[in-house]
Amino acid sequence: MSLNDQAGDVRQGEELDITKVETWIKDKIPGLEGNMRVSQFPGGASNLTYLLTFDNRDLVLRRPPFGKKAKSAHDMGREFTVMKGLQSVYPYVPEMLAFESDPEVIGADFYVMERLDGIILRTNLPKGMTLEPEAAKQLCHNMVDRLVDLHQVDWASTELKSLARPGDFVERQVDGWCDRFTRARTDDVPAYTEIMNWLKNNRPAQMAQCLVHNDYRFDNLVLDADNPMNIIGVLDWEMATIGDPLLDLGNSLAYWVEAGDPPPIQMMRRQPTHLPGMLTRQELVDYYLERSGYPVEDFRFYEVFGIFRLVVIIQQIYYRYFHGQTQDKRFAGFGQLVNFLAGHIARRIES
């Protein structure tokens, strides 16, 4: 049995017009043979990812979610441009093949890229895969190493320099995510006023200016099937930009669930970070700071911001479900999760 990531049936309400897509893609990418078959990769609470299978080649299509989107979110053209620009300076990005902005094809912008065939660690290890504690520790180190590599990319000498904006990135991020939460709030979740005020009153100055992924975690990494310690790809560059490296790490920590975390946090786990040998959040921070050389005595702000940012993402998704813009039952309990995380963040602030 292959350990490589597998696509499954397309979820109801997220189907593609196969005829239109096949006509379009064979016009854009020559040499494709046979009839196109479409399946869908798991996950996809944000942008949706499909496997397009031909007799002689597998490709991947990415499109925005259905329903109302937050302003400036799910910019497929931007994601395509970022990944294309990265190919010459960061060897972990799939080859980008074609982009389409004409809504006549599937009703939204989308792009197509090569498929990196390998292992993706989702909630649990793939069936048949084992990971000894020493291997788990090494994989965590390798994961952090690839993040440090990204933060050291010479972006200013590439077309990616167009992503840079003037001003303090940390300030802009805090203000922006607070505003997004306010606009996406539904009447069954807390206002998060005290937490947003704490973030605004305790934000540090930007530590450095570098290329950041903004969603760096195991289920966005592709591992070599022959050597799972080897990371061969980094996916999902939707939120990549020029920003602060410590915010990038803090955003990753928000998804890092430890074995000893309380049950509600355990229910959020979407990667196997609970396994013996996996680093703790503190160990991740310590290793990153050692490898990067950034002088930080208290990482609390970055950790709190990362959790709050995750709250906003969850709330934006829940907003679509709350207002009937998606029927995906996975999102039904997201409002309860936003309620729980208010107390969780408050406890972290006070610790």
C-alpha positions as CSV (number, residue, x, y, z in Angstrom):
1,M,0.0,0.0,0.0
2,S,1.3,3.4,-1.0
3,L,1.9,5.9,1.8
4,N,1.7,8.8,-0.6
5,D,-1.1,11.3,-0.2
6,Q,-4.3,10.2,-2.0
7,A,-7.2,12.1,-3.4
8,G,-10.8,10.9,-3.0
9,D,-14.2,11.6,-4.2
10,V,-15.1,15.2,-4.9
11,R,-17.2,16.6,-2.0
12,Q,-20.8,17.5,-2.8
13,G,-21.2,21.1,-3.9
14,E,-17.5,21.4,-4.9
15,E,-17.7,19.7,-8.3
16,L,-15.8,21.0,-11.3
17,D,-17.2,21.2,-14.9
18,I,-15.1,18.4,-16.2
19,T,-15.7,19.1,-19.9
20,K,-14.8,22.8,-19.6
21,V,-11.7,22.1,-17.5
22,E,-10.5,19.3,-19.8
23,T,-10.9,21.5,-22.9
24,W,-9.1,24.4,-21.2
25,I,-6.2,22.4,-19.8
26,K,-5.5,20.4,-23.0
27,D,-5.3,23.8,-24.8
28,K,-2.9,25.2,-22.2
29,I,-0.7,22.1,-21.6
30,P,0.2,20.1,-24.7
31,G,0.8,16.4,-24.6
32,L,-1.9,15.3,-22.2
33,E,-3.3,11.9,-23.1
34,G,-6.6,10.2,-22.4
35,N,-9.8,11.4,-20.7
36,M,-9.3,13.6,-17.6
37,R,-10.4,12.1,-14.2
38,V,-11.0,14.4,-11.2
39,S,-10.7,13.7,-7.5
40,Q,-10.2,15.9,-4.5
41,F,-7.6,16.0,-1.8
42,P,-8.7,16.0,1.9
43,G,-8.6,19.2,3.8
44,G,-9.6,22.3,1.9
45,A,-11.3,24.5,4.5
46,S,-9.7,27.4,2.6
47,N,-8.7,27.0,-1.0
48,L,-9.8,23.7,-2.7
49,T,-7.3,21.3,-4.2
50,Y,-8.1,18.7,-7.0
51,L,-6.1,16.0,-8.6
52,L,-6.5,15.9,-12.4
53,T,-5.4,12.5,-13.7
54,F,-4.5,11.8,-17.3
55,D,-3.2,8.6,-18.8
56,N,0.4,10.0,-18.9
57,R,0.4,12.7,-16.2
58,D,-1.1,13.9,-12.9
59,L,-1.7,17.6,-12.3
60,V,-3.1,19.6,-9.4
61,L,-5.8,22.4,-9.7
62,R,-6.3,25.0,-7.0
63,R,-9.4,27.2,-6.7
64,P,-11.0,29.4,-4.0
65,P,-13.8,28.0,-1.8
66,F,-17.4,28.4,-2.9
67,G,-19.6,31.2,-1.3
68,K,-18.7,34.6,-0.1
69,K,-15.0,35.3,0.6
70,A,-13.2,37.8,2.8
71,K,-12.0,40.8,0.9
72,S,-8.5,40.1,-0.6
73,A,-8.5,36.5,0.5
74,H,-8.1,33.5,-1.9
75,D,-6.2,35.5,-4.5
76,M,-5.3,32.7,-6.9
77,G,-3.4,35.0,-9.2
78,R,-1.2,36.2,-6.4
79,E,-0.5,32.7,-5.1
80,F,0.4,31.5,-8.6
81,T,2.8,34.5,-9.1
82,V,4.4,33.9,-5.7
83,M,5.0,30.2,-6.3
84,K,6.4,30.9,-9.8
85,G,8.7,33.5,-8.4
86,L,10.0,31.1,-5.7
87,Q,11.0,28.4,-8.1
88,S,14.4,29.9,-8.7
89,V,15.3,30.6,-5.1
90,Y,13.6,28.0,-3.0
91,P,13.7,24.4,-4.4
92,Y,10.6,23.1,-2.6
93,V,7.9,24.6,-4.8
94,P,6.0,22.7,-7.4
95,E,6.3,23.8,-11.0
96,M,3.5,26.3,-11.9
97,L,1.9,25.5,-15.3
98,A,-1.1,27.7,-16.0
99,F,-3.4,30.3,-14.5
100,E,-6.9,31.3,-15.5
101,S,-8.9,34.4,-14.5
102,D,-11.9,33.9,-16.8
103,P,-14.9,32.8,-14.7
104,E,-16.4,31.1,-17.7
105,V,-14.3,28.0,-17.1
106,I,-15.2,27.1,-13.4
107,G,-16.7,30.3,-12.1
108,A,-13.6,31.5,-10.3
109,D,-9.9,32.1,-10.8
110,F,-7.7,29.0,-10.6
111,Y,-4.3,27.6,-11.4
112,V,-2.7,24.3,-12.4
113,M,0.6,23.0,-11.2
114,E,2.7,19.8,-11.2
115,R,1.9,17.2,-8.7
116,L,4.5,16.4,-6.1
117,D,3.9,12.8,-5.3
118,G,4.8,12.0,-1.7
119,I,3.7,11.7,1.9
120,I,1.7,14.4,3.6
121,L,1.2,14.1,7.3
122,R,-2.4,15.0,8.2
123,T,-4.2,14.3,11.4
124,N,-2.7,10.9,11.8
125,L,0.1,9.0,10.1
126,P,-0.8,7.3,6.8
127,K,-1.9,3.8,7.3
128,G,1.1,1.5,7.4
129,M,3.6,4.3,8.4
130,T,5.5,4.3,11.6
131,L,7.6,7.0,13.1
132,E,10.0,6.2,15.9
133,P,10.7,8.9,18.5
134,E,14.2,9.8,17.2
135,A,12.8,10.0,13.6
136,A,10.0,12.2,14.8
137,K,12.5,14.5,16.5
138,Q,14.6,14.6,13.3
139,L,11.6,15.4,11.2
140,C,10.7,18.3,13.4
141,H,14.3,19.7,13.1
142,N,14.1,19.3,9.3
143,M,10.8,21.1,9.2
144,V,12.3,24.0,11.1
145,D,15.4,24.0,9.0
146,R,13.3,24.4,5.8
147,L,11.5,27.4,7.5
148,V,14.8,29.0,8.3
149,D,15.9,28.4,4.7
150,L,12.8,30.3,3.5
151,H,13.5,33.1,5.9
152,Q,17.0,33.5,4.5
153,V,16.0,33.6,0.8
154,D,17.4,36.7,-1.0
155,W,13.9,37.9,-2.0
156,A,15.1,41.5,-2.7
157,S,17.0,40.3,-5.8
158,T,13.9,38.6,-7.3
159,E,10.5,39.7,-8.6
160,L,9.2,38.8,-5.1
161,K,10.4,42.2,-3.9
162,S,7.0,43.5,-5.2
163,L,5.4,41.9,-2.2
164,A,7.2,44.2,0.2
165,R,5.2,47.1,1.7
166,P,6.3,50.1,3.7
167,G,5.7,50.3,7.4
168,D,5.9,47.9,10.3
169,F,4.6,44.4,9.4
170,V,3.7,43.4,12.9
171,E,1.6,46.5,13.4
172,R,-0.1,46.0,10.0
173,Q,-0.8,42.3,10.8
174,V,-2.3,43.0,14.2
175,D,-4.6,45.8,12.9
176,G,-5.6,43.8,9.8
177,W,-6.5,40.5,11.6
178,C,-8.4,42.4,14.3
179,D,-10.4,44.1,11.5
180,R,-11.0,40.8,9.8
181,F,-12.4,39.3,13.0
182,T,-14.7,42.3,13.6
183,R,-16.1,42.0,10.0
184,A,-16.5,38.2,10.2
185,R,-18.0,38.0,13.7
186,T,-21.4,36.3,14.1
187,D,-23.6,37.0,17.1
188,D,-22.9,33.7,18.7
189,V,-19.2,34.2,19.4
190,P,-17.4,36.6,21.8
191,A,-16.2,40.0,20.7
192,Y,-12.6,39.3,21.6
193,T,-12.2,43.0,22.6
194,E,-9.7,42.5,25.5
195,I,-7.6,40.1,23.5
196,M,-7.4,42.5,20.5
197,N,-6.5,45.4,22.8
198,W,-3.7,43.3,24.4
199,L,-2.3,42.5,21.0
200,K,-2.3,46.2,20.0
201,N,-0.8,47.3,23.3
202,N,2.0,44.6,23.4
203,R,3.1,44.3,19.9
204,P,6.9,44.4,19.4
205,A,8.6,46.1,16.5
206,Q,9.3,44.0,13.4
207,M,12.3,41.8,14.1
208,A,13.4,41.4,10.4
209,Q,12.1,41.6,6.9
210,C,12.0,38.3,5.1
211,L,9.9,36.0,3.0
212,V,7.2,34.3,5.1
213,H,4.9,31.4,4.3
214,N,2.2,32.3,6.9
215,D,0.7,28.8,6.9
216,Y,3.8,26.5,7.5
217,R,2.8,23.2,9.0
218,F,3.1,19.4,8.3
219,D,0.0,19.1,6.1
220,N,1.5,21.7,3.8
221,L,4.8,19.7,3.4
222,V,5.5,16.9,1.0
223,L,7.8,14.1,2.3
224,D,9.8,11.8,0.1
225,A,8.1,8.4,0.1
226,D,11.5,6.6,0.0
227,N,12.9,8.8,2.8
228,P,10.2,10.5,4.9
229,M,12.9,12.6,6.7
230,N,13.5,14.4,3.4
231,I,11.1,17.3,2.7
232,I,10.6,17.6,-1.1
233,G,7.9,20.2,-1.3
234,V,6.1,23.1,0.5
235,L,2.5,23.8,-0.6
236,D,-0.2,26.3,0.0
237,W,1.4,29.7,-0.5
238,E,-1.9,31.6,-0.4
239,M,-0.8,33.9,2.4
240,A,3.0,34.2,1.7
241,T,4.4,37.7,1.7
242,I,7.4,39.7,2.9
243,G,7.0,39.9,6.7
244,D,8.4,39.1,10.1
245,P,10.0,35.7,10.7
246,L,8.8,35.4,14.3
247,L,5.2,36.0,13.3
248,D,5.6,33.2,10.8
249,L,6.8,30.8,13.5
250,G,4.1,31.9,15.9
251,N,1.5,31.2,13.2
252,S,2.9,27.6,12.9
253,L,2.7,27.1,16.6
254,A,-1.0,27.8,16.6
255,Y,-1.5,24.4,14.9
256,W,1.0,22.5,17.0
257,V,-1.0,20.3,19.4
258,E,1.0,18.5,22.1
259,A,0.1,15.2,23.7
260,G,-0.6,16.9,27.0
261,D,-2.9,19.6,25.7
262,P,-6.5,19.7,27.0
263,P,-9.2,17.7,25.1
264,P,-10.7,20.7,23.2
265,I,-7.3,21.5,21.9
266,Q,-6.7,17.8,21.0
267,M,-9.9,18.0,18.9
268,M,-8.3,20.7,16.8
269,R,-5.3,18.6,15.9
270,R,-4.7,18.3,12.2
271,Q,-1.2,17.0,12.2
272,P,0.5,14.1,14.2
273,T,2.4,16.5,16.5
274,H,1.3,14.5,19.6
275,L,3.5,11.5,18.8
276,P,6.4,10.5,21.0
277,G,9.5,12.3,19.9
278,M,7.8,15.3,18.4
279,L,9.1,18.6,19.8
280,T,7.1,20.6,22.1
281,R,6.1,24.2,21.1
282,Q,8.9,25.5,23.4
283,E,11.4,23.2,21.9
284,L,10.4,24.3,18.4
285,V,10.9,27.9,19.4
286,D,14.3,27.2,21.0
287,Y,15.5,25.3,18.0
288,Y,14.4,28.0,15.6
289,L,16.0,30.8,17.6
290,E,19.2,28.8,17.8
291,R,19.2,28.2,14.0
292,S,18.2,31.7,13.0
293,G,20.1,33.7,15.6
294,Y,17.2,36.0,16.4
295,P,17.4,37.3,20.0
296,V,14.1,36.8,21.7
297,E,13.5,36.4,25.4
298,D,9.7,36.1,25.5
299,F,7.9,34.5,22.7
300,R,4.4,35.0,24.2
301,F,3.2,37.7,21.9
302,Y,4.0,35.7,18.8
303,E,2.2,32.6,20.2
304,V,-0.9,34.6,21.2
305,F,-1.0,36.4,17.9
306,G,-0.7,33.0,16.1
307,I,-3.7,31.6,18.0
308,F,-5.8,34.7,17.5
309,R,-5.0,34.7,13.8
310,L,-6.2,31.0,13.7
311,V,-9.4,32.1,15.5
312,V,-10.0,34.7,12.7
313,I,-9.5,32.1,10.0
314,I,-11.9,29.7,11.7
315,Q,-14.4,32.5,12.2
316,Q,-14.2,33.5,8.5
317,I,-15.0,29.9,7.5
318,Y,-17.7,29.7,10.1
319,Y,-19.2,32.9,8.8
320,R,-19.8,31.2,5.5
321,Y,-21.5,28.3,7.2
322,F,-23.5,30.4,9.6
323,H,-25.0,32.4,6.6
324,G,-25.7,29.3,4.5
325,Q,-23.0,30.0,2.0
326,T,-21.6,26.5,2.4
327,Q,-23.2,23.3,3.4
328,D,-20.0,21.6,4.6
329,K,-20.9,20.0,7.9
330,R,-17.2,20.1,9.0
331,F,-17.7,23.8,9.8
332,A,-20.8,23.4,12.0
333,G,-18.9,23.4,15.3
334,F,-16.5,26.2,14.4
335,G,-18.5,28.7,16.4
336,Q,-18.1,26.6,19.6
337,L,-14.4,26.4,18.9
338,V,-14.1,30.2,18.6
339,N,-15.9,30.5,22.0
340,F,-13.4,28.1,23.6
341,L,-10.3,29.7,22.2
342,A,-11.2,33.1,23.8
343,G,-10.6,31.6,27.2
344,H,-7.6,29.6,26.0
345,I,-5.9,32.8,24.7
346,A,-6.8,34.7,27.9
347,R,-5.1,32.0,30.0
348,R,-2.0,32.2,27.8
349,I,-1.8,36.0,28.2
350,E,-2.0,35.7,31.9
351,S,0.6,32.9,32.2
